[in-house]
Structure formats: structure tokens, C-alpha cells
């Protein structure tokens, strides 16, 4: 009966993951391997293809007021602003997912905020890996593909922004998790009882213990040939914290040195006093 | 609470658009 409860929990998390996130790993992998039957994504590999691509690839955030003034800014700044808007959208999606985790909305409201503040970037970089291969990353809901070399060719410090995420994604993708595994994994990340400033740790740890059991069983059932997958995946949580720390340091540097650039208020809120 | 007002709002409202 306990196993049945854990399976039901994993199923519930997978369902809300499908409802909360716009582009799943299954869809992204189909696009990346050309198996969708739809047209292939537009490849952005240099400044020319970036300019051409802008006509084909629609950006949701173009409808956001205040974006008009961005058009006169340097390419690096414009690209970064689009990344930011996608991140803000991702925070909204992750919040919706978090609220669907059984027990989450019963936690102290300030603790919910703290869990999201510390968890969202770790979740963003785990799910971003689904959109990446060693050569590039899908953008704009899979309509475009931006190459890793192009991102590396941007001027400093923008060229340093994505490379650590590619390095992580290559290792993370070798674990071959699918969306149903990722759903439980990101619930485990969100419910981390060791985030700084939590008021009431015990109920968070209790919820996470249950999620960890659900994750262990999920991996056993879904990957019977990979006996150490659970342990390997838990190790990735340490790598994620390192990536987030470096990411936040880079954003703080950008905020100081790139005076043309506005950091979105939601991202400022999340980054402030983070690490 | 003031420090994280957008996060609070996201948690308390369902799918509210994030304004700038």
C-alpha cells in the first residue's frame, strides 16, 4: 500500500508538471532529433542568422510593454533581456508547479517564498538541460535553435553566461531522465529543508522525505537497468547549487557593469541576498 | 514580505501575469 501511495504521488507530480511547463523534454527531444513531422527549428549561428531569425521566431515577450525601447540596444543586451523574460515566465511556471505539490501551500507562507527563492534557478537549470544538446539550445518554445558556438562568440561577459549550463546539461542528459522522472526530481529540489532563513524546517523535511521515496521508487520502476541512478541524481543537486551561485555572481557583475541593462524586478527579488 | 512582493503575489494569485 505504501508503494501505491508513492506511485500515485509520482503520477500526480507528472500530471501537474505537464500542466505547468510549456515545453516538455519529450517534445524538445523530438524537435532536436527531427522527429516531430513539423518544420525544423530556425538555426541561429551568427549575427546574420540572428537578424533573419527574428522575423521567423516569435517572442511572446514582444507584447510586453517597455520592450520597444530595447530594439536600439546592443545585440548582447537584447539577447540577455529575452533570456530574462523567459526566466520570469519560468519562475511563474515553477510557482504553479510548486503550489500543486501536496502539502506545499500548507507550509508557512514565508517559507514558501524562501523555498522558491532558492529553488527556482536550480529547477530552471535542470529543465533547461532538456532543451540542450552539446551543440546548442532550443529557444522560443522550440521554434529556434541557438548554437553553443554563437553564444560563446558574444562579447565578454555574455559569452560566459551559458557555457557552464551546457557543461552541466551534457552530464545531466547522460542520465537519460524523462519528464516523469524530472517532475519528481524538481519537487525534491523545491522542498529543500536546508535553505537559509526557513522558519519551520520540520514539515518541509517530512515532505521532502516522502518525495525522495517517491523518486527512488520512480527511478527503480522507470530505469530498472540503472541501479545507481538515484544516488547519481542526488549528487547532481550539489552541482546545481554551484551553477546557481556562479550564475548569480555573473548577474550581479552585469548589473554593476552593464548600465544599459535592466534586471527584471522579480529576478532582482530572487537574487537579493541569495548567496 | 515587502522584499519579496512579486513572489508573494505569484504564490497567492493563480497564474497572474507578472507585470514589469
Interface residues (C-beta under 8 A of the other chain):
Chain A: X64 X65 X66 X88 X89 X91 X92 X95 X96 X99 X105 X109 X110 X112 X113 X116 X117 X264 X265 X266 X269 X270 X272
Chain B: X1 X3 X4 X5 X6 X7 X8 X10 X11 X14 X15 X18 X20
